């Protein structure tokens, strides 16, 4: 049976960036860094975190890492991909739950549209794992979904969502905004979501 862990957003530890441009709260990682200042370590296979971005500036470089960034709140941000001749392309995130995918080697310079933002980050070392982020929205009717992979994380991005996992006889789990349900070994595991909110569904698969 899959192993289930509830991670409350209120329990996450804020680690300030070295450049003073924001703070990061690690949600989960493998291997576990233990949070705190360890959240800045590049020694991970995968890592999920929430960042409060207070000012514009360059992103840290992570060689060999695939990144996915999702805007959670704020007026938005523009992520410029830089080449030798200047800006190559720009990821535009103006609405909550819009996302950008890019390589960790890419030179990224972030511009804030109008003040601070909060964003969700998935980083996966591509030589040993693959990661995906999907946006699941809940409404008046229960939503039946399937979790499949080596690890799945359901991050409540807004509102409140109740998750019931097939085969788990414990009471269904309510996720408020910022909470995460981690499921290890969810191979074709059915789940039902009810409530009025949005969930980021993260799937991790190890390739070696």
C-alpha atoms as a printed R data frame, in Angstrom:
    type eleno elety resid chain resno       x      y       z
1   ATOM     1    CA   UNK     A     1   0.000  0.000   0.000
2   ATOM     2    CA   UNK     A     2   1.200  3.499  -0.778
3   ATOM     3    CA   UNK     A     3   2.694  5.558   2.036
4   ATOM     4    CA   UNK     A     4   0.934  8.879   2.740
5   ATOM     5    CA   UNK     A     5   2.353 11.977   4.467
6   ATOM     6    CA   UNK     A     6   0.518 15.229   5.186
7   ATOM     7    CA   UNK     A     7   2.673 18.371   5.011
8   ATOM     8    CA   UNK     A     8   1.050 21.475   6.447
9   ATOM     9    CA   UNK     A     9   1.970 24.773   4.843
10  ATOM    10    CA   UNK     A    10   2.038 26.442   8.274
11  ATOM    11    CA   UNK     A    11   4.902 24.137   9.307
12  ATOM    12    CA   UNK     A    12   7.236 25.020   6.418
13  ATOM    13    CA   UNK     A    13  10.442 26.851   7.362
14  ATOM    14    CA   UNK     A    14  11.415 30.027   5.484
15  ATOM    15    CA   UNK     A    15  15.029 30.237   4.293
16  ATOM    16    CA   UNK     A    16  16.160 33.682   3.034
17  ATOM    17    CA   UNK     A    17  17.993 33.940  -0.269
18  ATOM    18    CA   UNK     A    18  21.633 34.972  -0.093
19  ATOM    19    CA   UNK     A    19  20.941 37.968  -2.352
20  ATOM    20    CA   UNK     A    20  18.057 39.162  -0.183
21  ATOM    21    CA   UNK     A    21  15.586 38.949  -3.054
22  ATOM    22    CA   UNK     A    22  13.165 36.601  -1.357
23  ATOM    23    CA   UNK     A    23  12.638 33.519   0.787
24  ATOM    24    CA   UNK     A    24  12.080 29.845  -0.017
25  ATOM    25    CA   UNK     A    25  10.044 27.270   1.907
26  ATOM    26    CA   UNK     A    26  10.955 23.702   1.033
27  ATOM    27    CA   UNK     A    27   7.906 21.439   0.838
28  ATOM    28    CA   UNK     A    28   9.691 18.151   0.159
29  ATOM    29    CA   UNK     A    29  12.866 16.813  -1.426
30  ATOM    30    CA   UNK     A    30  14.744 13.605  -2.087
31  ATOM    31    CA   UNK     A    31  17.123 13.070  -0.447
32  ATOM    32    CA   UNK     A    32  15.611 15.156   2.320
33  ATOM    33    CA   UNK     A    33  17.580 18.301   3.093
34  ATOM    34    CA   UNK     A    34  15.894 18.876   6.421
35  ATOM    35    CA   UNK     A    35  14.720 22.343   5.366
36  ATOM    36    CA   UNK     A    36  16.213 25.536   6.792
37  ATOM    37    CA   UNK     A    37  19.441 26.657   5.154
38  ATOM    38    CA   UNK     A    38  19.737 23.187   3.639
39  ATOM    39    CA   UNK     A    39  16.880 24.142   1.337
40  ATOM    40    CA   UNK     A    40  19.401 26.019  -0.801
41  ATOM    41    CA   UNK     A    41  21.501 22.912  -1.423
42  ATOM    42    CA   UNK     A    42  21.835 21.598  -4.988
43  ATOM    43    CA   UNK     A    43  22.330 18.032  -3.691
44  ATOM    44    CA   UNK     A    44  18.894 16.643  -4.581
45  ATOM    45    CA   UNK     A    45  17.233 14.284  -7.040
46  ATOM    46    CA   UNK     A    46  14.023 16.294  -6.881
47  ATOM    47    CA   UNK     A    47  12.824 19.216  -4.828
48  ATOM    48    CA   UNK     A    48   9.491 20.997  -4.363
49  ATOM    49    CA   UNK     A    49   9.346 24.444  -2.792
50  ATOM    50    CA   UNK     A    50   7.381 27.678  -2.498
51  ATOM    51    CA   UNK     A    51   9.164 31.004  -2.961
52  ATOM    52    CA   UNK     A    52   8.216 34.566  -2.077
53  ATOM    53    CA   UNK     A    53   9.941 36.823  -4.605
54  ATOM    54    CA   UNK     A    54  10.369 40.379  -3.321
55  ATOM    55    CA   UNK     A    55  12.499 41.914  -6.068
56  ATOM    56    CA   UNK     A    56  13.675 41.398  -9.617
57  ATOM    57    CA   UNK     A    57  16.944 39.623 -10.348
58  ATOM    58    CA   UNK     A    58  18.702 36.574 -11.817
59  ATOM    59    CA   UNK     A    59  17.791 33.006 -10.950
60  ATOM    60    CA   UNK     A    60  20.372 30.647  -9.496
61  ATOM    61    CA   UNK     A    61  21.872 28.180 -11.980
62  ATOM    62    CA   UNK     A    62  21.181 24.438 -11.535
63  ATOM    63    CA   UNK     A    63  23.070 22.340 -14.073
64  ATOM    64    CA   UNK     A    64  21.364 19.113 -15.154
65  ATOM    65    CA   UNK     A    65  18.019 20.122 -13.638
66  ATOM    66    CA   UNK     A    66  14.605 20.508 -15.288
67  ATOM    67    CA   UNK     A    67  12.551 23.272 -13.686
68  ATOM    68    CA   UNK     A    68   8.837 24.045 -13.571
69  ATOM    69    CA   UNK     A    69   7.620 27.292 -11.994
70  ATOM    70    CA   UNK     A    70   3.945 28.063 -11.284
71  ATOM    71    CA   UNK     A    71   2.651 31.498 -10.273
72  ATOM    72    CA   UNK     A    72   0.558 31.230  -7.085
73  ATOM    73    CA   UNK     A    73  -0.208 34.855  -6.248
74  ATOM    74    CA   UNK     A    74   0.771 38.418  -7.083
75  ATOM    75    CA   UNK     A    75   0.509 40.498 -10.247
76  ATOM    76    CA   UNK     A    76   2.921 38.225 -12.056
77  ATOM    77    CA   UNK     A    77   6.468 37.926 -13.321
78  ATOM    78    CA   UNK     A    78   8.340 37.893 -16.615
79  ATOM    79    CA   UNK     A    79  11.158 35.375 -16.935
80  ATOM    80    CA   UNK     A    80  13.667 36.449 -19.581
81  ATOM    81    CA   UNK     A    81  15.860 33.709 -21.058
82  ATOM    82    CA   UNK     A    82  19.211 35.315 -21.797
83  ATOM    83    CA   UNK     A    83  21.689 34.437 -24.515
84  ATOM    84    CA   UNK     A    84  24.969 36.020 -25.589
85  ATOM    85    CA   UNK     A    85  23.099 38.659 -27.605
86  ATOM    86    CA   UNK     A    86  20.460 39.461 -24.987
87  ATOM    87    CA   UNK     A    87  16.926 38.191 -24.370
88  ATOM    88    CA   UNK     A    88  16.144 35.038 -26.378
89  ATOM    89    CA   UNK     A    89  12.571 34.534 -25.146
90  ATOM    90    CA   UNK     A    90  10.308 35.480 -22.249
91  ATOM    91    CA   UNK     A    91   8.001 33.333 -20.108
92  ATOM    92    CA   UNK     A    92   4.989 35.488 -19.197
93  ATOM    93    CA   UNK     A    93   3.202 34.579 -15.948
94  ATOM    94    CA   UNK     A    94   0.420 37.049 -15.215
95  ATOM    95    CA   UNK     A    95  -2.369 34.891 -13.822
96  ATOM    96    CA   UNK     A    96  -2.291 32.439 -10.904
97  ATOM    97    CA   UNK     A    97  -1.536 28.857 -11.996
98  ATOM    98    CA   UNK     A    98   0.195 29.897 -15.214
99  ATOM    99    CA   UNK     A    99   3.458 27.985 -15.470
100 ATOM   100    CA   UNK     A   100   6.850 28.005 -17.172
101 ATOM   101    CA   UNK     A   101   9.214 25.117 -17.888
102 ATOM   102    CA   UNK     A   102  12.926 25.682 -18.517
103 ATOM   103    CA   UNK     A   103  16.351 24.123 -18.046
104 ATOM   104    CA   UNK     A   104  18.279 24.884 -14.896
105 ATOM   105    CA   UNK     A   105  21.306 25.803 -17.028
106 ATOM   106    CA   UNK     A   106  19.377 28.584 -18.736
107 ATOM   107    CA   UNK     A   107  20.250 32.117 -17.718
108 ATOM   108    CA   UNK     A   108  16.993 33.509 -16.335
109 ATOM   109    CA   UNK     A   109  16.410 37.092 -15.276
110 ATOM   110    CA   UNK     A   110  13.102 37.678 -13.471
111 ATOM   111    CA   UNK     A   111  11.090 40.896 -13.694
112 ATOM   112    CA   UNK     A   112   8.117 41.558 -11.415
113 ATOM   113    CA   UNK     A   113   4.991 43.002 -13.040
114 ATOM   114    CA   UNK     A   114   3.764 44.922  -9.993
115 ATOM   115    CA   UNK     A   115   5.235 43.977  -6.651
116 ATOM   116    CA   UNK     A   116   6.056 40.747  -4.869
117 ATOM   117    CA   UNK     A   117   4.876 37.327  -6.021
118 ATOM   118    CA   UNK     A   118   4.631 33.839  -4.594
119 ATOM   119    CA   UNK     A   119   5.479 30.884  -6.810
120 ATOM   120    CA   UNK     A   120   5.717 27.110  -6.709
121 ATOM   121    CA   UNK     A   121   8.867 25.362  -7.912
122 ATOM   122    CA   UNK     A   122   9.611 21.809  -9.022
123 ATOM   123    CA   UNK     A   123  13.235 20.907  -9.744
124 ATOM   124    CA   UNK     A   124  14.206 17.444 -11.011
125 ATOM   125    CA   UNK     A   125  17.667 16.151 -11.894
126 ATOM   126    CA   UNK     A   126  17.068 14.891 -15.411
127 ATOM   127    CA   UNK     A   127  19.685 12.128 -15.464
128 ATOM   128    CA   UNK     A   128  17.926 10.181 -12.694
129 ATOM   129    CA   UNK     A   129  14.255 11.244 -12.694
130 ATOM   130    CA   UNK     A   130  11.399 12.875 -14.570
131 ATOM   131    CA   UNK     A   131   8.789 15.214 -13.122
132 ATOM   132    CA   UNK     A   132   5.451 16.589 -14.284
133 ATOM   133    CA   UNK     A   133   3.109 19.254 -12.928
134 ATOM   134    CA   UNK     A   134  -0.621 19.280 -13.751
135 ATOM   135    CA   UNK     A   135  -3.272 21.726 -12.570
136 ATOM   136    CA   UNK     A   136  -6.406 20.077 -11.165
137 ATOM   137    CA   UNK     A   137  -9.423 22.254 -10.407
138 ATOM   138    CA   UNK     A   138 -12.271 21.123  -8.189
139 ATOM   139    CA   UNK     A   139 -15.891 22.212  -8.287
140 ATOM   140    CA   UNK     A   140 -19.435 21.212  -7.423
141 ATOM   141    CA   UNK     A   141 -18.956 17.585  -8.461
142 ATOM   142    CA   UNK     A   142 -16.304 15.213  -7.036
143 ATOM   143    CA   UNK     A   143 -13.340 14.751  -9.374
144 ATOM   144    CA   UNK     A   144 -11.917 11.256  -9.828
145 ATOM   145    CA   UNK     A   145  -8.209 11.184 -10.683
146 ATOM   146    CA   UNK     A   146  -5.384  8.654 -10.756
147 ATOM   147    CA   UNK     A   147  -1.925  8.974  -9.209
148 ATOM   148    CA   UNK     A   148   0.811  6.975 -10.883
149 ATOM   149    CA   UNK     A   149   4.571  7.105 -10.391
150 ATOM   150    CA   UNK     A   150   7.221  6.627  -7.737
151 ATOM   151    CA   UNK     A   151   6.140  9.732  -5.801
152 ATOM   152    CA   UNK     A   152   3.116 12.010  -6.141
153 ATOM   153    CA   UNK     A   153   2.455 15.268  -4.351
154 ATOM   154    CA   UNK     A   154  -0.852 17.118  -4.249
155 ATOM   155    CA   UNK     A   155  -0.234 20.782  -3.386
156 ATOM   156    CA   UNK     A   156  -3.309 22.878  -2.625
157 ATOM   157    CA   UNK     A   157  -2.687 26.099  -4.545
158 ATOM   158    CA   UNK     A   158  -5.929 27.842  -3.598
159 ATOM   159    CA   UNK     A   159  -9.156 27.263  -1.720
160 ATOM   160    CA   UNK     A   160  -9.699 24.016   0.149
161 ATOM   161    CA   UNK     A   161  -9.773 20.477  -1.237
162 ATOM   162    CA   UNK     A   162 -10.565 17.150   0.434
163 ATOM   163    CA   UNK     A   163  -8.682 14.120  -0.903
164 ATOM   164    CA   UNK     A   164  -9.784 10.503  -0.466
165 ATOM   165    CA   UNK     A   165  -7.414  7.742  -1.634
166 ATOM   166    CA   UNK     A   166  -8.753  4.383  -2.804
167 ATOM   167    CA   UNK     A   167  -7.823  1.527  -0.473
168 ATOM   168    CA   UNK     A   168  -6.976  3.864   2.429
169 ATOM   169    CA   UNK     A   169  -9.556  3.429   5.162
170 ATOM   170    CA   UNK     A   170  -8.450  6.444   7.161
171 ATOM   171    CA   UNK     A   171 -10.561  9.605   7.070
172 ATOM   172    CA   UNK     A   172 -10.258 11.717   3.954
173 ATOM   173    CA   UNK     A   173  -7.699 14.519   4.228
174 ATOM   174    CA   UNK     A   174  -8.605 18.195   3.913
175 ATOM   175    CA   UNK     A   175  -5.968 20.368   2.296
176 ATOM   176    CA   UNK     A   176  -6.079 24.116   2.819
177 ATOM   177    CA   UNK     A   177  -4.097 26.525   0.671
178 ATOM   178    CA   UNK     A   178  -0.386 25.740   1.056
179 ATOM   179    CA   UNK     A   179  -0.883 22.175   2.332
180 ATOM   180    CA   UNK     A   180   0.552 19.136   0.518
181 ATOM   181    CA   UNK     A   181  -0.329 15.447   0.501
182 ATOM   182    CA   UNK     A   182   2.694 13.302  -0.393
183 ATOM   183    CA   UNK     A   183   2.115  9.748  -1.625
184 ATOM   184    CA   UNK     A   184   5.052  7.378  -2.067
185 ATOM   185    CA   UNK     A   185   4.461  4.440  -4.411
186 ATOM   186    CA   UNK     A   186   1.093  5.545  -5.844
187 ATOM   187    CA   UNK     A   187   0.986  3.054  -8.726
188 ATOM   188    CA   UNK     A   188  -2.351  3.628 -10.512
189 ATOM   189    CA   UNK     A   189  -3.867  4.812  -7.225
190 ATOM   190    CA   UNK     A   190  -7.345  6.303  -7.618
191 ATOM   191    CA   UNK     A   191  -8.227  9.409  -5.640
192 ATOM   192    CA   UNK     A   192 -11.328 11.557  -5.305
193 ATOM   193    CA   UNK     A   193 -11.142 15.327  -4.845
194 ATOM   194    CA   UNK     A   194 -13.978 17.452  -3.498
195 ATOM   195    CA   UNK     A   195 -14.156 21.104  -2.533
196 ATOM   196    CA   UNK     A   196 -13.678 24.444  -4.209
197 ATOM   197    CA   UNK     A   197 -10.024 25.007  -5.030
198 ATOM   198    CA   UNK     A   198  -7.084 24.139  -7.221
199 ATOM   199    CA   UNK     A   199  -4.409 21.495  -6.771
200 ATOM   200    CA   UNK     A   200  -0.998 21.152  -8.352
201 ATOM   201    CA   UNK     A   201  -0.460 17.434  -9.008
202 ATOM   202    CA   UNK     A   202   3.236 16.589  -9.141
203 ATOM   203    CA   UNK     A   203   4.384 13.196 -10.389
204 ATOM   204    CA   UNK     A   204   7.970 11.959  -9.972
205 ATOM   205    CA   UNK     A   205   9.334  8.902 -11.784
206 ATOM   206    CA   UNK     A   206  12.842  7.588 -11.205
207 ATOM   207    CA   UNK     A   207  14.638  6.551 -14.384
208 ATOM   208    CA   UNK     A   208  17.494  4.745 -12.700
